[in-house]
Each structure stands twice: as C-alpha cells, then as structure tokens.
Amino acid sequence: MEKLEIPVLDLRPEMDELWDELNEAIQGVLRSGQFIMGPNVKAFEEEVAQYLGVKHAVGLNSGTDALVIALRALGIGPGDEVITTPFTFFATAEAVSLVGATPVFVDIDPANFNLDVNSIEAAISTRTKVILPVHLYGCPADMGPILEVAADHGLKVLEDAAQAFGAEYQGRKAGAMGIAGCFSFFPSKNLGACGDGGLLVTNDPNIAELASALRIHGSRHKYCNEMVGYNSRLDELQAAILRVKLKYVDVWNDLRRQAARVYQDGLGVCRNIVTPAMCEGHVFHQYTIRVKGNRRGKVREALEADGIDSMVYYPHALHQLPVYSSAQVNLPEAERAVSEALSLPIWPSIERPKQLTVIRCVVEALAE
Ligand SMILES: *Cc1c(COP(=O)(O)O)cnc(C)c1O
C-alpha cells in the first residue's frame, strides 16, 4: 500500500533532534562492553524514580512484563480477581491471566474512556485483590475515588501507566499513586525506547526487591534461584537511550497538549464529534475523538482518501474477545466506545498545517 502523507505517528523528527546525543549514548555502551544490567540501567532507574517521585524503579523488558511482575510481587495468582477496564490494550488483562488470576471487567466513564469509578464497588467479590486502572490515551484515571474504594475494601491499586508517562493527577504523577505502577517504553509511547522496554515503580521496598529478583529468574544471588521468575531485564542500550529522552519528555508532553488544543479549537464545535476532555495533566498519548451517528467509517475513508492515517484504539472491548467472552457481561459504554473512538495523528512536533488539513477533512466528511 502507498504510504500516507500524514501518518498517525512520526518518530523521525524526534530522532533527528536527538541524533548526536543518541549516537554518543549508544557508542558509549558499545565501547563499555557492558550490555546487561550495566551502569545505564542503574542510573536510569534512579533518574526515572526521581522524575516520577517514587522511591524505587525497576527496569524490565516490556510493559506487559511490568504488569505480570507487579502482580506476582503483589502475590496475585489463581483464585484471585482483578478489577479492570475492558477498553484498553490486551496486555492489561493478559497480564492478569498470565499469573493465573481472573480479570473482572467493569464499564468505562464515557467522559474520559477510563474505568468508571461508580461501577467498581458492585464488581467487588470476596476474591477481589486488586483494582487495575489504565490511564488511557494519556488521560489520568480518577484516582481519588479509586484509591478510596480500594482502601474501604482492603484492596490494592496497581496502575497501568503505559500510555501516560509524565501525566499528572492532582500534582502526582501517573503510576506513582497506587501500590505500584507499570510503564512501557514501546517506541510509540510518550517515552519510547528503540525497541522494547518496561518499568515497575513503587514506594514499597518489598515489592521493589521482589520485582528485582523476579526479573532475573527469581534469584537474589546469582544461581540461588528462590522462585520461578522471568528473564525480563531492561537492556543497557535501551536504558542509555531512555536516559537521553527522559530529559525531553516534559517538553514533548507540552507540545502534545498544544497540538491537542489545535484539534480542540478546530473540531470542538463540529456536529457529530465529541472531542476529548482537556483534563488537567493529560499527556495526549493519543488524541481520540468520538464520531457519533455511525459515521466513523465515513470519516476514516475521507481521511485515507486525503492521505491521512487514523487509528481505531480499540476495535474490540476485551470482554467481547473470544478469550474473555465467557464472562458474558454487558458493558454498554465500552461497547459504544469501540464503535465511535477514532485517534487522529499526533506527535510532539506535528506541524499546524498538517493538523489543519486533518481538521478540514473531518469537518467536510461530516458536512456531506
Ligand atoms: C503498550 C501497553 C502495554 C504493554 O506494553 P508493552 O511494552 O508493549 O508490553 C500495556 N498496557 C497498555 C495500556 C499499553 O498501551
């Protein structure tokens, strides 16, 4: 297929901007000959912990592994239930299943696509151990009431902050509010590596210590394997790259917010479009609108005809997928979201003329 003129995400400007710095960092690792658990991993863990305002950060090899290892470190396993959202990337629920526990899906809040805090209480059973909110698209979930419900019922809150690096809720960083938080450094995320990477953060020294052992085959001392763990270390090369990029993430998140405002100004008044709430602390990993009146397909086609890429995150709610359909629940807001959500091109340095082209195309497609 022909490459579209306006992609949904363009990572090249970021690479160009940091070309020399990244090359220097990469060559430094190559010269050092230390590729696993070297000084850059340690330094990155310290720097990122400080940035997020947490005591401990453990570098891992993906966001999915961060979720699995966090659940393991919390002692979650067969027989346990984890309350989460059905409107997220598959890995959120997959991690729960991978440790042998059961994801229990509750509906989302149509205002922000995140876990509906008013639906949580009814889903709590004697088996519930954890509430797992996702800060979807970079918009922080309503953590105040979530932490309150959890405290009332003796549950732990684990945050999936994979899409929300740098996002804030009432002055606290996403990922730093629950018992532990998980991040992904998949290249498309707001802080992205040049390959896979992940992170677990926590203020609890026991969780940090357990996670550090689990990432090296469950060993605290080499060859003294105390439990069955994983091979899930953050690469030294990726850590060196992430240390460079971490310095720019606030600027990039600000630029994303500015780009979101441009879309808001252009599309906010458009009939049949609901623009995302410009909530405080949102880092716009995605800029996701709703297209009402069964017109999403039409808008997508018009965009494609003009050389503009768009994405549907996500075309299926997790409880509708065959692997999770045995739960047999009706979650109308999540089901509506899968048919209306449309993510438009966004990256920190997206040019205004490109955004205006996108806006014009969407407006025209809906005017017909
Ligand atoms: C990307 C993502 C993950 C998984 O991260 P990987 O690094 O790709 O394993 C988990 N949850 C959400 C919400 C994500 O967007």
The ligand as an SDF file (V2000), in Angstrom:
LIG
                    3D

 15 15  0  0  0  0  0  0  0  0999 V2000
    1.6190   -0.6070   25.4300 C   0  0  0  0  0  0  0  0  0  0  0  0
    0.7240   -1.0220   26.5240 C   0  0  0  0  0  0  0  0  0  0  0  0
    1.0070   -2.1380   27.3500 C   0  0  0  0  0  0  0  0  0  0  0  0
    2.0940   -3.1260   27.0630 C   0  0  0  0  0  0  0  0  0  0  0  0
    3.3370   -2.6290   26.9120 O   0  0  0  0  0  0  0  0  0  0  0  0
    4.4610   -3.4540   26.0870 P   0  0  0  0  0  0  0  0  0  0  0  0
    5.7180   -2.7300   26.4210 O   0  0  0  0  0  0  0  0  0  0  0  0
    4.0980   -3.3690   24.6540 O   0  0  0  0  0  0  0  0  0  0  0  0
    4.4600   -4.8420   26.5970 O   0  0  0  0  0  0  0  0  0  0  0  0
    0.1740   -2.3790   28.4250 C   0  0  0  0  0  0  0  0  0  0  0  0
   -0.8940   -1.6120   28.6660 N   0  0  0  0  0  0  0  0  0  0  0  0
   -1.2170   -0.5590   27.8870 C   0  0  0  0  0  0  0  0  0  0  0  0
   -2.3960    0.2650   28.2390 C   0  0  0  0  0  0  0  0  0  0  0  0
   -0.4280   -0.2480   26.7900 C   0  0  0  0  0  0  0  0  0  0  0  0
   -0.7690    0.7900   25.9970 O   0  0  0  0  0  0  0  0  0  0  0  0
  1  2  1  0
  2  3  1  0
  2 14  2  0
  3  4  1  0
  3 10  2  0
  4  5  1  0
  5  6  1  0
  6  7  2  0
  6  8  1  0
  6  9  1  0
 10 11  1  0
 11 12  2  0
 12 13  1  0
 12 14  1  0
 14 15  1  0
M  END
$$$$
